[in-house]
Amino acid sequence: MKKLLILSGKGGTGKTTFASNFINISKARVFADCDVEAPNLHLVSAIKDVKKRENYYGLDKSVIDQEHCIQCGLCKESCKFSAISFADSMYEINKHMCEGCGVCNYVCPVNAISFVKYIDGEICLYEDRQVFTTAELQMGSGNSGLLVTKVKKNMQEYIKEDDLVIIDGPPGIGCPVIASMSGVDMILLVAEPSVSGISDLKRIIKTATSFHLPIAICINKHNLNSRLTNEIIKYTKENKYNFVGKVGYHKAIIDSINNGVFLEENSKAYKEIKEVYINTLKIFS
């Protein structure tokens, strides 16, 4: 069993394009989308039926019992997250700003503030001939790293010894990215030839290397800027990172995303992505 995580230092580089087509090429039996803030792998996945939906409860949130509140204002004064406001002759807690720290509950002299469970998102399990796990965080909610961990745990019981598990990770270098790296065997980084793309590539490399995992790098949309493409290739060689190929900017990729289907096998884009896939697997062996 091997787990391949596909990441990028920024959004929009095309990591989901690689993930979806890797799944198609390898006929992966188990895969996951850990970009819980904006999951989209399901849009091009062949699995459509949700077997199981589960509410995700993050931090408990504070709530004020208006009947017992004496409007002393201590909760508002003590809240470091500015989550409590006073309007229409009552104090109220903004559930999106509340961090569940419990200070308001502690300072309330009449115990008018309690904690309630709050649904921060939803975890989904799709199962047919393949197993696909994903989740979606509610807008404004936190704890995305914990939700990523739950997504990965959700698929664990379905993995067999000889499986290649493809994981579409979140962009950036924050908590959900770090959570997605835990327990994987290799990371494929998708870079784009832009100034911000190179900067973010270097940041995600620094984050990934701290996990002491094998890293491979590929370039998407390389034909948009040949100079920066060559700069990325030079950087990977100088630092002795595994460079596994490049894919051009193709209309076929845009059409496949818009239509929610995999790339056609006779397309140039498919052949380029397959070459990246083959080179990536060579590092695994």
C-alpha positions as CSV (number, residue, x, y, z in Angstrom):
1,M,0.0,0.0,0.0
2,K,1.4,3.4,-1.0
3,K,-0.1,6.8,-0.5
4,L,0.6,9.6,-3.0
5,L,-0.3,13.1,-2.0
6,I,-0.6,15.8,-4.6
7,L,0.0,19.4,-3.4
8,S,0.7,22.8,-4.7
9,G,2.0,25.9,-3.0
10,K,-1.0,27.9,-4.3
11,G,-4.4,27.4,-5.7
12,G,-5.1,27.1,-9.4
13,T,-2.0,25.2,-10.4
14,G,-3.9,22.2,-11.6
15,K,-3.3,19.6,-8.8
16,T,-6.8,18.3,-9.1
17,T,-6.3,17.8,-12.8
18,F,-3.3,15.6,-12.0
19,A,-5.1,13.8,-9.2
20,S,-8.2,13.0,-11.2
21,N,-6.2,11.7,-14.2
22,F,-3.8,9.8,-12.0
23,I,-6.8,8.0,-10.5
24,N,-8.0,7.2,-14.1
25,I,-4.6,6.0,-15.3
26,S,-3.9,3.9,-12.3
27,K,-7.5,2.7,-11.8
28,A,-7.0,3.6,-8.2
29,R,-9.5,1.8,-5.9
30,V,-9.3,4.3,-3.0
31,F,-8.7,8.0,-3.3
32,A,-9.5,11.2,-1.3
33,D,-10.0,14.9,-1.6
34,C,-8.4,16.7,1.4
35,D,-9.0,20.2,0.1
36,V,-11.9,20.5,2.6
37,E,-12.3,24.3,2.1
38,A,-13.0,23.9,-1.6
39,P,-13.3,20.2,-2.6
40,N,-13.8,19.6,-6.4
41,L,-12.4,16.2,-7.1
42,H,-15.9,14.8,-7.0
43,L,-16.7,16.9,-10.1
44,V,-14.5,14.8,-12.3
45,S,-14.9,11.5,-10.3
46,A,-16.7,8.6,-11.8
47,I,-18.3,7.9,-8.4
48,K,-21.6,9.7,-7.9
49,D,-23.5,7.9,-5.2
50,V,-22.9,9.0,-1.6
51,K,-23.0,6.0,0.7
52,K,-22.6,7.9,4.0
53,R,-22.9,11.5,5.2
54,E,-21.6,12.5,8.6
55,N,-21.8,15.9,10.3
56,Y,-18.5,17.3,11.4
57,Y,-18.5,18.9,14.8
58,G,-15.6,21.3,15.4
59,L,-15.1,23.5,18.4
60,D,-18.0,23.9,20.8
61,K,-19.4,27.4,20.6
62,S,-20.6,29.6,23.3
63,V,-24.3,30.7,23.5
64,I,-25.9,33.2,25.8
65,D,-29.2,32.4,27.7
66,Q,-31.0,35.7,27.3
67,E,-33.4,34.9,30.1
68,H,-30.6,34.7,32.6
69,C,-28.3,37.3,31.2
70,I,-28.0,40.4,33.5
71,Q,-26.2,42.4,30.8
72,C,-23.1,43.1,32.9
73,G,-20.9,43.2,29.8
74,L,-18.1,41.1,31.3
75,C,-18.2,38.6,28.5
76,K,-17.8,41.3,25.8
77,E,-15.0,42.9,27.7
78,S,-13.2,39.6,28.2
79,C,-13.5,38.2,24.6
80,K,-10.2,38.5,22.8
81,F,-11.8,37.5,19.5
82,S,-14.4,40.3,19.4
83,A,-17.1,37.6,19.0
84,I,-19.6,39.3,21.4
85,S,-21.6,42.3,20.4
86,F,-24.3,44.3,22.1
87,A,-27.4,45.3,20.1
88,D,-31.1,45.6,20.6
89,S,-30.6,45.6,24.4
90,M,-28.9,42.2,24.4
91,Y,-25.5,40.5,24.1
92,E,-25.0,38.0,21.3
93,I,-22.2,35.7,20.2
94,N,-21.1,35.5,16.6
95,K,-20.7,31.8,16.0
96,H,-18.2,32.4,13.2
97,M,-15.9,34.5,15.3
98,C,-16.2,32.4,18.5
99,E,-13.1,30.2,19.1
100,G,-14.7,28.3,22.0
101,C,-12.0,29.4,24.5
102,G,-14.5,29.5,27.4
103,V,-13.4,32.8,28.9
104,C,-16.9,34.3,28.6
105,N,-18.3,31.2,30.4
106,Y,-15.7,31.6,33.1
107,V,-16.3,35.4,33.8
108,C,-20.2,35.3,33.6
109,P,-21.4,35.8,37.2
110,V,-24.7,34.1,36.7
111,N,-23.7,31.2,34.5
112,A,-25.8,32.5,31.6
113,I,-23.3,31.3,29.0
114,S,-22.9,27.6,28.0
115,F,-21.4,25.6,25.2
116,V,-23.3,23.9,22.3
117,K,-22.0,21.6,19.6
118,Y,-21.8,23.3,16.3
119,I,-21.7,21.7,12.9
120,D,-18.6,22.9,11.1
121,G,-18.9,20.7,8.0
122,E,-19.8,17.4,6.4
123,I,-17.8,14.3,5.7
124,C,-18.9,12.2,2.7
125,L,-18.0,8.6,1.7
126,Y,-18.7,7.5,-1.9
127,E,-18.5,3.8,-2.6
128,D,-19.1,1.8,-5.8
129,R,-16.3,-0.2,-7.4
130,Q,-14.0,2.5,-5.9
131,V,-14.0,4.3,-2.6
132,F,-13.8,8.1,-2.4
133,T,-13.7,10.1,0.8
134,T,-14.0,13.9,1.0
135,A,-15.5,16.6,3.2
136,E,-16.6,20.2,3.0
137,L,-16.0,22.8,5.7
138,Q,-18.8,25.3,6.3
139,M,-17.9,28.9,5.3
140,G,-16.2,30.7,8.1
141,S,-15.5,27.6,10.1
142,G,-12.1,26.6,11.4
143,N,-10.3,23.4,12.3
144,S,-9.7,22.4,8.7
145,G,-6.7,20.4,9.8
146,L,-8.7,18.2,12.0
147,L,-11.3,17.6,9.3
148,V,-8.5,16.6,6.9
149,T,-7.4,14.0,9.4
150,K,-10.9,12.6,9.6
151,V,-11.2,12.3,5.8
152,K,-8.0,10.3,5.7
153,K,-9.1,8.1,8.7
154,N,-12.4,7.5,6.9
155,M,-10.7,5.8,4.0
156,Q,-8.2,3.7,6.0
157,E,-10.4,0.7,6.5
158,Y,-10.9,0.3,2.8
159,I,-7.2,0.3,1.8
160,K,-5.7,-3.0,0.8
161,E,-2.0,-4.0,0.8
162,D,-1.4,-3.5,-2.9
163,D,-3.4,-0.3,-3.3
164,L,-2.0,2.9,-4.7
165,V,-4.0,5.6,-2.9
166,I,-4.2,9.0,-4.6
167,I,-4.9,12.0,-2.3
168,D,-5.7,15.4,-3.7
169,G,-4.4,17.8,-1.1
170,P,-5.2,21.4,-0.2
171,P,-3.3,24.4,-1.5
172,G,-0.9,26.6,0.5
173,I,1.2,25.6,3.5
174,G,-1.3,25.9,6.4
175,C,-2.8,23.4,8.9
176,P,-4.8,21.4,6.4
177,V,-1.7,20.9,4.3
178,I,0.4,19.7,7.2
179,A,-2.5,17.4,8.3
180,S,-2.6,15.9,4.7
181,M,1.1,15.1,4.8
182,S,0.8,12.9,7.8
183,G,1.1,9.2,7.0
184,V,1.7,9.5,3.2
185,D,4.6,7.9,1.4
186,M,5.4,10.5,-1.2
187,I,4.5,14.1,-2.3
188,L,4.0,15.3,-5.8
189,L,4.3,19.1,-6.1
190,V,2.6,20.8,-9.0
191,A,4.2,24.1,-9.9
192,E,3.2,26.7,-12.4
193,P,5.6,29.0,-14.3
194,S,4.7,32.3,-12.7
195,V,6.5,34.6,-10.2
196,S,4.0,33.7,-7.4
197,G,4.1,30.1,-8.5
198,I,7.8,29.8,-8.0
199,S,7.7,31.6,-4.7
200,D,4.9,29.3,-3.4
201,L,6.7,26.2,-4.7
202,K,9.7,27.0,-2.6
203,R,7.5,27.5,0.5
204,I,5.8,24.2,0.1
205,I,9.1,22.4,-0.6
206,K,10.4,23.8,2.7
207,T,7.3,22.6,4.5
208,A,7.3,19.1,2.8
209,T,11.0,18.5,3.5
210,S,10.4,18.8,7.2
211,F,8.4,15.6,7.0
212,H,11.4,13.8,5.5
213,L,9.3,12.4,2.6
214,P,10.3,11.8,-1.0
215,I,9.3,14.7,-3.1
216,A,8.7,14.9,-6.9
217,I,8.0,18.1,-8.8
218,C,6.2,18.6,-12.1
219,I,5.2,21.8,-14.0
220,N,1.7,22.5,-15.3
221,K,1.0,25.0,-18.1
222,H,4.7,25.1,-19.0
223,N,4.1,26.7,-22.4
224,L,2.7,29.9,-20.9
225,N,6.2,31.0,-19.8
226,S,9.2,29.1,-21.1
227,R,11.7,31.3,-19.2
228,L,10.1,30.6,-15.8
229,T,9.6,27.0,-16.7
230,N,13.4,26.7,-17.3
231,E,14.0,28.5,-14.0
232,I,11.9,25.9,-12.1
233,I,13.7,23.0,-13.8
234,K,17.1,24.6,-13.0
235,Y,16.0,25.1,-9.4
236,T,15.0,21.4,-9.0
237,K,18.2,20.1,-10.5
238,E,20.4,22.4,-8.4
239,N,18.7,21.3,-5.2
240,K,18.6,17.6,-6.4
241,Y,14.8,17.3,-6.3
242,N,13.1,14.7,-8.5
243,F,11.7,16.4,-11.6
244,V,9.1,14.2,-13.2
245,G,7.9,16.2,-16.2
246,K,5.8,19.0,-17.5
247,V,2.3,19.4,-19.0
248,G,1.3,22.2,-21.3
249,Y,-1.7,24.5,-21.3
250,H,-4.3,22.5,-23.3
251,K,-7.9,23.3,-24.2
252,A,-8.6,19.6,-23.7
253,I,-7.9,20.0,-20.0
254,I,-10.4,22.9,-19.7
255,D,-13.0,20.9,-21.6
256,S,-12.6,17.8,-19.4
257,I,-13.0,19.9,-16.3
258,N,-16.0,21.8,-17.6
259,N,-17.7,18.5,-18.7
260,G,-16.7,16.6,-15.5
261,V,-14.9,13.8,-17.4
262,F,-11.4,12.4,-17.7
263,L,-9.1,13.3,-20.5
264,E,-9.3,11.2,-23.7
265,E,-6.4,8.8,-24.0
266,N,-5.5,10.0,-27.5
267,S,-5.1,13.6,-26.4
268,K,-1.7,15.2,-26.0
269,A,-2.6,16.4,-22.5
270,Y,-3.4,12.8,-21.4
271,K,-0.1,11.5,-22.8
272,E,1.9,14.3,-21.0
273,I,0.1,13.6,-17.6
274,K,0.7,9.9,-18.1
275,E,4.4,10.5,-18.5
276,V,4.4,12.4,-15.3
277,Y,2.5,9.6,-13.6
278,I,5.0,6.9,-14.9
279,N,8.0,9.0,-13.8
280,T,6.5,9.5,-10.3
281,L,5.9,5.8,-9.9
282,K,9.5,5.1,-10.7
283,I,10.5,7.0,-7.6
284,F,8.1,4.9,-5.5
285,S,9.8,1.6,-6.6
